[in-house]
Amino acid sequence: MIRRFLSGRPADILNICFLSFLTVLTIVFNQKVEGPVLLIGVYLGLIGAQAVLIALKDKGKALRFVYDLVFPTVSILVIFDSLGRIVHAINPRDIDPLLIRIDYLLFGCHPTVAIEKIVRPPLTDLLQIAYSSYYFLPITLGAVLIFRRNPAFDRALFFIMLCFYLSYAGYLLMPALGPRFTMSHLQTRDLEGWLVAGPIQELLNRLEGVKRDAFPSGHTGVALTVLFLAFRFERRLFRWFLPFVTALILATVYCRYHYVVDVIAGALLTLMTLALGEWVYGYRTQRDDPHY
């Protein structure tokens, strides 16, 4: 049974293992976590749904599409949303003061405050849109790989999910609110756009709530991972993604979501993801092919 499970798609194994980890974590800290029964039910429900999809994935194109793209997306979003109930309950000490000091040591100023000199409504609109593209980059890459029947899809899916879940582990270990909350008393200008910045900011605030999800910058880590995968497997898509990812990384600090050190950690997160991902696939190749 265990051998059969370990021989499955790496992305499925990763998802079930991370959900199991969160389930155990919620049980251990049930006295501190908000709504532990609900959370455990959600995690076990996702594990059950994953098992059903694994069994039915070849029963039709619609089920296969749900298995390949829809369910992983839902899992990532639901798990992220659940972190609001977990992170600060089990690790109540935010590391924002440390991150603020590191940024100041690196630059001799507070970057989000210094950037106020270039704040302009049209630039705010543009960078807020770029920041939001984070939610569409992985889905776009996955959809294109599926549509073109690119055999690299399973590998790309694993790398992207691994990057997401490593960033979530970072939030659990090193919770941080980010400069839009901790540095607001030092900011002298609001981030006002002409058309879209305000509505997008309000929507993201409602969807994400107040989570300790600043360190490392998952936006940076996931965006760079997707960019690397596009360069490797879908070069045309890479050319389209490059300006969005560049603007997205700039937006993380400009829009006051992250400290610069968060972005640096996000880039390191990408390197960790790629190294671990290649190790997993190298191990599987060696295991399945004795002549590798």
NUBA-28044 format. One line per field, with one value per residue (C-alpha): residue number from 1; residue in three letters; x negated, y negated, z. Coordinates in Angstrom, 1 decimal, padded with zeros to 4 digits. Example, Ala and Ser with C-alpha at 12.3 -4.5 7.8 and 13.67 -1.06 7.14 Angstrom:
BEGIN
nr = (1, 2) .
rest = (ALA, SER) .
c1 = (-012.3, -013.7) .
c2 = (004.5, 001.1) .
c3 = (007.8, 007.1) .
***
This chain:
BEGIN
nr = (1, 2, 3, 4, 5, 6, 7, 8, 9, 10, 11, 12, 13, 14, 15, 16, 17, 18, 19, 20, 21, 22, 23, 24, 25, 26, 27, 28, 29, 30, 31, 32, 33, 34, 35, 36, 37, 38, 39, 40, 41, 42, 43, 44, 45, 46, 47, 48, 49, 50, 51, 52, 53, 54, 55, 56, 57, 58, 59, 60, 61, 62, 63, 64, 65, 66, 67, 68, 69, 70, 71, 72, 73, 74, 75, 76, 77, 78, 79, 80, 81, 82, 83, 84, 85, 86, 87, 88, 89, 90, 91, 92, 93, 94, 95, 96, 97, 98, 99, 100, 101, 102, 103, 104, 105, 106, 107, 108, 109, 110, 111, 112, 113, 114, 115, 116, 117, 118, 119, 120, 121, 122, 123, 124, 125, 126, 127, 128, 129, 130, 131, 132, 133, 134, 135, 136, 137, 138, 139, 140, 141, 142, 143, 144, 145, 146, 147, 148, 149, 150, 151, 152, 153, 154, 155, 156, 157, 158, 159, 160, 161, 162, 163, 164, 165, 166, 167, 168, 169, 170, 171, 172, 173, 174, 175, 176, 177, 178, 179, 180, 181, 182, 183, 184, 185, 186, 187, 188, 189, 190, 191, 192, 193, 194, 195, 196, 197, 198, 199, 200, 201, 202, 203, 204, 205, 206, 207, 208, 209, 210, 211, 212, 213, 214, 215, 216, 217, 218, 219, 220, 221, 222, 223, 224, 225, 226, 227, 228, 229, 230, 231, 232, 233, 234, 235, 236, 237, 238, 239, 240, 241, 242, 243, 244, 245, 246, 247, 248, 249, 250, 251, 252, 253, 254, 255, 256, 257, 258, 259, 260, 261, 262, 263, 264, 265, 266, 267, 268, 269, 270, 271, 272, 273, 274, 275, 276, 277, 278, 279, 280, 281, 282, 283, 284, 285, 286, 287, 288, 289, 290, 291, 292) .
rest = (MET, ILE, ARG, ARG, PHE, LEU, SER, GLY, ARG, PRO, ALA, ASP, ILE, LEU, ASN, ILE, CYS, PHE, LEU, SER, PHE, LEU, THR, VAL, LEU, THR, ILE, VAL, PHE, ASN, GLN, LYS, VAL, GLU, GLY, PRO, VAL, LEU, LEU, ILE, GLY, VAL, TYR, LEU, GLY, LEU, ILE, GLY, ALA, GLN, ALA, VAL, LEU, ILE, ALA, LEU, LYS, ASP, LYS, GLY, LYS, ALA, LEU, ARG, PHE, VAL, TYR, ASP, LEU, VAL, PHE, PRO, THR, VAL, SER, ILE, LEU, VAL, ILE, PHE, ASP, SER, LEU, GLY, ARG, ILE, VAL, HIS, ALA, ILE, ASN, PRO, ARG, ASP, ILE, ASP, PRO, LEU, LEU, ILE, ARG, ILE, ASP, TYR, LEU, LEU, PHE, GLY, CYS, HIS, PRO, THR, VAL, ALA, ILE, GLU, LYS, ILE, VAL, ARG, PRO, PRO, LEU, THR, ASP, LEU, LEU, GLN, ILE, ALA, TYR, SER, SER, TYR, TYR, PHE, LEU, PRO, ILE, THR, LEU, GLY, ALA, VAL, LEU, ILE, PHE, ARG, ARG, ASN, PRO, ALA, PHE, ASP, ARG, ALA, LEU, PHE, PHE, ILE, MET, LEU, CYS, PHE, TYR, LEU, SER, TYR, ALA, GLY, TYR, LEU, LEU, MET, PRO, ALA, LEU, GLY, PRO, ARG, PHE, THR, MET, SER, HIS, LEU, GLN, THR, ARG, ASP, LEU, GLU, GLY, TRP, LEU, VAL, ALA, GLY, PRO, ILE, GLN, GLU, LEU, LEU, ASN, ARG, LEU, GLU, GLY, VAL, LYS, ARG, ASP, ALA, PHE, PRO, SER, GLY, HIS, THR, GLY, VAL, ALA, LEU, THR, VAL, LEU, PHE, LEU, ALA, PHE, ARG, PHE, GLU, ARG, ARG, LEU, PHE, ARG, TRP, PHE, LEU, PRO, PHE, VAL, THR, ALA, LEU, ILE, LEU, ALA, THR, VAL, TYR, CYS, ARG, TYR, HIS, TYR, VAL, VAL, ASP, VAL, ILE, ALA, GLY, ALA, LEU, LEU, THR, LEU, MET, THR, LEU, ALA, LEU, GLY, GLU, TRP, VAL, TYR, GLY, TYR, ARG, THR, GLN, ARG, ASP, ASP, PRO, HIS, TYR) .
c1 = (000.0, -002.8, -004.9, -001.9, -001.3, -005.0, -004.9, -002.2, -002.4, -004.8, -002.4, 000.3, -002.1, -003.2, 000.4, 001.5, -001.6, -001.3, 002.4, 001.6, -001.1, 001.4, 004.0, 001.5, 000.4, 004.0, 004.7, 001.5, 002.4, 006.2, 006.5, 004.9, 006.2, 009.5, 012.1, 009.9, 012.7, 013.6, 010.0, 009.4, 012.6, 011.4, 008.0, 009.3, 012.0, 009.2, 007.3, 010.4, 011.2, 007.6, 007.9, 011.2, 009.7, 006.7, 009.0, 011.3, 008.9, 009.0, 012.8, 013.1, 011.5, 013.4, 012.3, 008.8, 008.8, 010.2, 007.5, 004.7, 005.5, 008.7, 008.1, 004.4, 005.5, 008.3, 006.0, 003.4, 006.0, 007.9, 004.7, 003.5, 006.8, 006.6, 003.2, 005.0, 006.3, 003.1, -000.1, 000.3, 002.0, -001.0, -003.7, -002.6, -006.0, -006.2, -009.6, -008.8, -011.2, -014.1, -013.2, -012.9, -016.3, -017.9, -016.3, -017.6, -021.1, -021.1, -019.9, -020.3, -016.6, -013.2, -012.6, -008.8, -009.2, -012.0, -010.1, -007.4, -009.5, -008.4, -004.9, -002.5, 001.2, 000.6, -002.5, -000.5, 002.2, -000.3, -002.3, 000.9, 002.0, -001.4, -001.3, 002.1, 000.8, -000.7, 002.6, 002.8, -000.8, -000.8, 002.7, 001.8, -001.4, 000.5, 003.3, 000.9, -001.1, 002.1, 003.5, 000.3, 000.0, -003.4, -004.8, -006.5, -003.2, -003.5, -007.0, -005.9, -002.9, -005.1, -007.6, -004.9, -003.1, -006.4, -007.2, -003.8, -004.0, -007.6, -006.5, -003.6, -006.1, -008.1, -005.1, -004.6, -008.2, -008.8, -005.4, -005.5, -002.8, -004.7, -005.3, -001.8, -000.9, -004.1, -005.4, -002.1, -002.9, -006.0, -004.4, -003.4, -001.6, 001.2, 000.9, 003.6, 004.2, 006.3, 008.6, 007.8, 005.3, 007.9, 010.4, 007.7, 006.2, 009.6, 010.3, 007.0, 007.5, 010.8, 009.6, 006.3, 007.3, 004.6, 002.1, -001.5, -002.6, -005.3, -008.4, -009.5, -007.8, -005.7, -004.9, -008.6, -009.3, -006.3, -006.6, -010.3, -009.6, -006.9, -009.2, -012.0, -009.5, -008.2, -011.8, -012.5, -009.3, -007.3, -009.8, -007.1, -005.2, -008.5, -008.7, -005.2, -005.8, -009.1, -007.8, -004.9, -007.3, -009.8, -007.0, -005.5, -008.8, -009.1, -005.5, -006.1, -008.0, -006.4, -002.9, -004.2, -003.4, -007.0, -010.3, -013.2, -014.6, -011.4, -012.0, -015.6, -014.3, -011.7, -014.5, -016.3, -013.0, -013.0, -016.5, -015.5, -012.4, -014.3, -017.0, -014.5, -012.4, -015.2, -016.4, -012.9, -012.7, -016.3, -015.7, -012.5, -014.4, -017.2, -014.7, -012.6, -015.5, -018.5, -020.6, -020.1) .
c2 = (000.0, -002.4, -001.4, -002.0, -005.5, -006.4, -005.4, -007.9, -011.3, -013.4, -016.4, -014.1, -012.7, -016.2, -017.5, -014.5, -014.8, -018.5, -018.2, -015.3, -017.5, -020.4, -017.9, -016.6, -020.2, -021.2, -018.2, -019.0, -022.7, -022.2, -024.3, -027.3, -027.0, -028.7, -026.1, -023.0, -020.6, -022.6, -022.7, -019.0, -018.3, -020.5, -018.9, -015.4, -016.3, -017.5, -014.3, -012.2, -014.3, -013.8, -010.0, -009.9, -012.0, -009.7, -006.7, -008.4, -010.6, -008.4, -008.2, -011.3, -014.5, -016.6, -014.6, -014.6, -018.4, -018.7, -016.3, -018.1, -021.7, -022.6, -020.5, -021.5, -025.2, -024.7, -022.9, -025.6, -028.4, -026.5, -025.7, -029.3, -030.6, -028.1, -029.5, -032.6, -030.3, -028.4, -030.5, -033.1, -030.5, -028.2, -030.9, -034.2, -036.0, -038.0, -038.6, -042.0, -043.9, -041.7, -042.1, -045.9, -046.0, -043.9, -046.2, -049.3, -047.8, -046.9, -050.2, -052.8, -053.6, -052.0, -051.0, -051.4, -054.9, -055.8, -054.7, -057.3, -059.7, -057.8, -057.0, -058.0, -057.0, -055.4, -053.5, -052.3, -051.0, -049.2, -047.6, -046.6, -044.8, -043.1, -042.0, -040.4, -038.5, -036.1, -034.4, -033.7, -032.9, -029.3, -028.5, -029.9, -027.8, -024.7, -025.2, -025.8, -022.6, -020.6, -022.1, -021.3, -017.9, -018.7, -015.7, -018.2, -019.1, -016.7, -018.0, -021.7, -021.0, -019.4, -022.3, -024.9, -023.1, -022.5, -026.3, -027.2, -024.7, -025.6, -029.3, -028.2, -026.4, -029.6, -031.5, -028.9, -029.1, -032.9, -034.8, -038.4, -040.9, -043.0, -046.7, -047.7, -047.1, -047.6, -050.7, -052.5, -055.1, -056.1, -056.4, -059.9, -059.1, -056.7, -054.3, -055.8, -054.8, -056.3, -053.3, -049.9, -050.0, -050.8, -048.1, -045.5, -046.4, -046.1, -042.8, -041.3, -042.5, -040.8, -037.6, -037.3, -038.9, -039.6, -036.7, -036.4, -035.7, -038.2, -036.0, -034.6, -036.4, -033.6, -036.0, -036.2, -032.6, -031.2, -033.8, -033.0, -029.3, -029.7, -031.9, -029.2, -026.5, -028.6, -029.2, -025.4, -024.0, -026.8, -029.4, -031.6, -031.8, -032.8, -036.0, -037.0, -036.2, -038.0, -041.6, -040.6, -038.8, -041.7, -044.2, -041.8, -041.6, -045.4, -045.7, -043.5, -046.4, -049.4, -048.2, -047.7, -044.0, -042.9, -044.0, -043.7, -040.9, -039.0, -039.3, -038.0, -035.1, -034.5, -034.2, -031.7, -029.9, -029.4, -028.0, -025.6, -024.5, -023.8, -021.9, -019.7, -019.3, -018.1, -015.8, -014.2, -013.6, -012.4, -009.9, -008.6, -008.2, -006.3, -004.1, -003.3, -002.9, -000.9, -002.0, -005.7) .
c3 = (000.0, 001.0, -002.0, -004.3, -002.7, -003.1, -006.8, -007.6, -009.1, -007.0, -006.8, -005.3, -002.8, -001.8, -001.5, 000.7, 002.9, 003.5, 004.3, 006.7, 008.3, 008.8, 010.2, 012.8, 013.6, 014.2, 016.4, 018.5, 018.9, 019.0, 022.2, 020.5, 016.9, 016.0, 014.9, 015.0, 014.1, 011.0, 009.9, 010.4, 008.4, 005.6, 005.5, 005.6, 003.0, 000.6, 001.2, 000.5, -002.7, -003.8, -003.4, -005.3, -008.2, -008.4, -008.8, -011.3, -013.3, -016.4, -016.6, -018.8, -020.0, -017.5, -014.5, -015.8, -016.1, -012.5, -011.3, -013.2, -012.7, -010.8, -007.7, -007.1, -007.5, -005.0, -002.5, -002.6, -002.1, 000.7, 002.5, 002.3, 003.6, 006.5, 007.6, 009.1, 011.8, 012.4, 012.0, 014.9, 017.1, 017.2, 016.7, 018.1, 017.8, 014.6, 013.2, 011.6, 013.9, 012.7, 009.0, 009.4, 011.0, 008.2, 005.5, 007.3, 007.6, 003.9, 002.6, 005.4, 005.1, 005.1, 001.4, 001.4, 002.8, 000.5, -002.6, -001.8, -004.0, -007.1, -006.1, -008.9, -009.5, -013.0, -011.7, -008.7, -011.0, -013.2, -010.4, -008.5, -011.6, -011.9, -008.3, -008.9, -011.9, -009.4, -009.1, -012.9, -013.9, -012.5, -013.9, -017.3, -017.5, -016.4, -018.8, -021.7, -020.9, -020.7, -023.9, -025.8, -024.1, -022.9, -020.8, -018.5, -016.9, -014.0, -013.2, -013.4, -011.2, -008.6, -008.6, -008.3, -005.5, -003.7, -003.9, -002.5, 000.4, 001.3, 001.5, 003.8, 006.0, 006.1, 007.4, 010.1, 011.2, 010.7, 010.8, 009.6, 008.8, 006.3, 005.9, 004.9, 008.6, 010.5, 008.6, 008.0, 010.8, 008.9, 005.4, 004.4, 001.2, 000.5, -002.5, -004.6, -008.2, -010.9, -011.8, -010.5, -007.6, -004.9, -005.9, -006.3, -002.9, -001.3, -003.0, -001.9, 001.6, 001.8, 000.2, 002.1, 005.4, 007.9, 007.6, 008.7, 005.1, 004.4, 004.9, 002.5, -000.4, -001.9, -004.8, -005.6, -005.1, -007.1, -009.9, -010.4, -010.3, -013.0, -015.0, -014.9, -015.9, -018.8, -020.0, -019.8, -021.3, -023.0, -024.3, -026.0, -022.7, -021.0, -023.2, -022.2, -018.5, -018.1, -018.0, -015.6, -013.2, -013.3, -012.5, -009.9, -008.0, -008.0, -006.9, -003.8, -002.2, -004.0, -002.9, 000.6, 000.8, 001.5, 002.9, 000.5, 002.6, 002.0, -001.8, -001.3, 000.7, -002.1, -004.6, -002.4, -002.0, -005.8, -005.7, -002.9, -004.9, -008.0, -006.2, -004.2, -007.3, -009.4, -006.6, -006.4, -010.1, -010.3, -007.5, -009.3, -012.6, -010.9, -009.0, -012.1, -014.5, -013.2, -016.2, -015.4) .
***
